[in-house]
Amino acid sequence: MRRPANRFKEQPFPVLSNFQRGPIATTNLRRAILQVVDEFDHQLSVQGIQISVDVPPSVEAEIDGTMFCSTLRSLCRDSIGSMKQGGELSLIVYADRSGIELEIADSRTGYISKEKESWLQSSFDSETHRSQDAIADLRHFAATHGGSVEVQNCPEGGAAFTIYLPSTKSVRHAA
């Protein structure tokens, strides 16, 4: 018996409309982030990249956890791929009554070009470059969950990708 091809391995996640997104469940953001970061442990070690994760252990949100992990995986892959030897990758979550802010910042050489910044306004189906795919994944996740995205160059070098998710009754700090 022949197994069907797993198309989910071919792309970070399928293109989903708001009506077709995956199951919404309570997701502990720290656990999800650490799970994704662990997948890159060997590559981070080989490239000498330092990582810091600053996520309160109690922050939870009702989101599509699979889509969140896939989006985070895509951003980490882009950041790590942009730092050939050495560097820093940091993942920080701020949560309060107004919502959740997740920042993924790296110390890649150089800045994100104006072209990459303009991808935030462009359509998803243009050039298939790793950074553009990561930004498209980020945009899709944020839009699906009612949030927004900011991509910027850091003054000290590197890039920062920030996801803003608005506060709802589903964003909370666990007891």
N, C-alpha and C positions, 0 to 999 in steps of 0.2 A: 504494500500500500504506500502510495506516495503522499508525503506531507505537503500541504500548501505552503507557499513561500510566506514568510513573516515580513510583511511590508513595514511593520513598525521599526524594524532594524534599519531600514533604508532612509528614514527621515526621523528627526527628533520627535515629532508627534504629527499625526495627520492634521490637515487643515480642518478646523472645526468651526461651526458657527455657534452663536450663543445657545442655539437650541440643541446642538449635538455634542456639547462638551461632555467630558467624562463625569463620573460620579463626584459629587461634592460631599466632602467629609471633613471632619475636624482633623487638621494636620498640625502636628507639633513642628514648628519651623526649625528649631534647633536640631531635632532628630533627623528631619529630612535633609537639611544642609550638611550635617556631618556624614550622613549616608552617601551623598553625592561626592563630597570632598574625599572620602575614603577611597572612592573609585580611582582617584588620581594620585594616590599616595606614592606609588612607585615612580610615576613620571615626575612628580614634584621633587622627589629625592634625587633622581638621576640628573635633573636640570638644576638642582641646588636652589629651588624656589622656596622661600619661607612663606608659611601661610598662617593667618590669624583669623579666628572665628569668634566674633563677639555677638552672641545671640543669647538673650535671656532664656533659660531652660523652660520657662512657663508660657511663652508666647505661642498661642494657637490661633488658627484661622480656618474658617470653613471655605476651602478652595479645592480645586481639582489637584490633588497631590501628585498624580502622575505627570500632569502637565507642568506643574511647578518644578519637579525634579528634572524633567526633560529640558526645560528652559534654563535652569541653573547649570545643568551639565553642558549645554551648548555655550553658555557664557564662560564657564571655567575652561572649556576646551579652547575657546578663542583667546582668552587671557594667557593661558599657559603656552599656547602655540606662538604667541607674540613675544614671549620672553625666552629667548634661546638659551641663555645660561645665566642663572641667578635671577634675583628679583624678589618681589613681594606680591602676594595676593591676599586681599583681606575681604572678608564678608561680614557685614555689620547690619544688625536689625535694630531699628528704633520702633517702639510701639507705644502709643498713648491713646487717649480717647478719640483723637482725630483720625487715627488709622495706623497703618504699618508702612515703614520705609525700609527697603532692603537695598543696601549698597554693595556692589561688587567692584572693588578698585584694584588696579594692578600698577606695576611700575614698568610697563613695557617701554622700550626705547622709543623716544619720539612721542608725538601726540597723535591723537586720532585726527585724521585729515578732515577738512571741511566736507569732502565728498562723503565720508562715512557718516558725519553728522547729518548730512542731507538725506541719508537713507531713512531717517526717522519719518520724513515727509513723503518718501517714495512708496511705490507699491511693493508688495511682497514678492512678485514674480520677476523681478529684474535679475541682475547679475548674481551668480551663485558663489559668492566668496564667503569664506568662513565667518568673517566679521559681520558681513551683511546678513547671513543666515542667523547668527546669534542675535542681532538686533531685531530681525523679523520675528524670531521666536519670542523675544522679550516683549515686543509690541503686541503680539497676538495674546500672550498670557495676560498682560495688563488690561488690554481692551476687553477680553473675555470676562475678567473679574471686576470691571468697572473702574480700573485704575489708570495710571499714566506712567510714562517713561521719560527719563532724562539721560542723555549721554553727553559727557563733557570731558574735556582735557583737564587734567589736574595741573595746577600751577607748578608743582615740583616735578612734573613729568608723569607719564602714564595716563590711564583712562579710568573713568568712573561710570558705571552703569547703575542707575537708580530706578527702582520700581516703587511707585506710590500706590498703595491700596487703601481706599477710603474705609473709614470706620463703619462698621455695621454691628448689629447685635451678634454677628458670628465672630468678630475679632475680640479676643479676650486673653486675659492672663489666667492661666490655670491656677488653682489654689495649691 
